Amino acid sequence: MQKPAVLPKKRKRDIQVPVYIEKDEDGFYVVECPILEGCYSQGRTVDEALRNIREVIELVAEEKRNREVLASYHPRELSLHTITL
């Protein structure tokens, strides 16, 4: 008897969002997603900070306003620059 084919789970569409990472005075990496309200996290390494912000984004994306922002966010180009004052 042949096993039934297992259908892949429906995958969410891939959405790319900008995040900023800055190393603070204590050595932690603080990360923010500027297009979503209340979307901050941190980590001891960049990888940990990115894992943490991904979890936060998934949580705040459940809020209606943030779902609307994500649905309408389609940048053609994104650039980050720093200047010295």
C-alpha positions as CSV (number, residue, x, y, z in Angstrom):
1,M,0.0,0.0,0.0
2,Q,1.4,3.4,-1.0
3,K,1.5,6.2,1.5
4,P,-0.6,9.3,0.6
5,A,1.4,12.2,-0.6
6,V,2.0,14.8,2.1
7,L,1.1,18.3,0.8
8,P,3.4,21.1,1.9
9,K,2.0,23.6,4.3
10,K,0.8,26.8,2.7
11,R,3.7,29.2,3.0
12,K,3.3,32.8,3.8
13,R,4.6,35.1,1.1
14,D,8.1,36.3,1.8
15,I,8.1,39.9,3.1
16,Q,11.3,41.8,3.5
17,V,11.4,44.5,6.1
18,P,14.2,46.9,7.0
19,V,15.9,46.6,10.4
20,Y,18.6,48.8,12.0
21,I,21.2,47.3,14.2
22,E,23.4,49.4,16.5
23,K,25.9,48.2,19.1
24,D,25.2,49.9,22.4
25,E,27.7,51.0,25.1
26,D,27.2,47.7,27.0
27,G,28.2,45.6,23.9
28,F,24.6,44.4,23.1
29,Y,23.2,44.7,19.6
30,V,20.0,46.7,19.6
31,V,17.8,46.1,16.6
32,E,14.7,48.0,15.4
33,C,12.2,47.6,12.6
34,P,11.3,51.2,11.9
35,I,8.2,50.6,9.8
36,L,6.4,48.7,12.6
37,E,5.3,50.3,15.9
38,G,6.9,48.9,19.0
39,C,9.3,46.7,17.2
40,Y,12.6,46.5,19.1
41,S,14.8,43.8,20.4
42,Q,18.4,43.1,21.3
43,G,21.0,40.3,21.5
44,R,24.6,39.6,22.5
45,T,25.5,38.9,18.8
46,V,24.1,40.2,15.5
47,D,22.7,36.7,14.8
48,E,20.9,36.6,18.2
49,A,19.5,40.1,17.7
50,L,18.2,39.2,14.3
51,R,16.5,36.0,15.6
52,N,15.0,38.0,18.4
53,I,13.6,40.8,16.1
54,R,12.1,38.2,13.8
55,E,10.1,36.8,16.7
56,V,9.0,40.4,17.7
57,I,8.0,41.2,14.1
58,E,5.9,38.0,13.9
59,L,4.1,39.1,17.2
60,V,3.5,42.7,16.3
61,A,2.4,41.7,12.7
62,E,-0.7,40.3,14.3
63,E,-1.9,43.9,15.1
64,K,-4.2,45.4,12.5
65,R,-2.2,48.5,11.9
66,N,1.0,46.6,11.4
67,R,-0.7,44.1,9.1
68,E,-1.8,47.1,7.0
69,V,1.7,48.5,7.0
70,L,3.2,45.2,5.9
71,A,0.6,44.8,3.1
72,S,1.4,48.2,1.7
73,Y,5.2,48.2,2.2
74,H,6.9,47.8,-1.2
75,P,10.1,49.9,-1.4
76,R,11.9,50.0,-4.7
77,E,15.2,50.9,-3.0
78,L,16.4,51.3,0.6
79,S,19.6,52.9,1.7
80,L,21.1,53.8,5.1
81,H,23.8,56.3,5.5
82,T,25.6,57.9,8.4
83,I,27.1,61.3,8.6
84,T,29.6,62.8,11.0
85,L,28.6,66.0,12.7
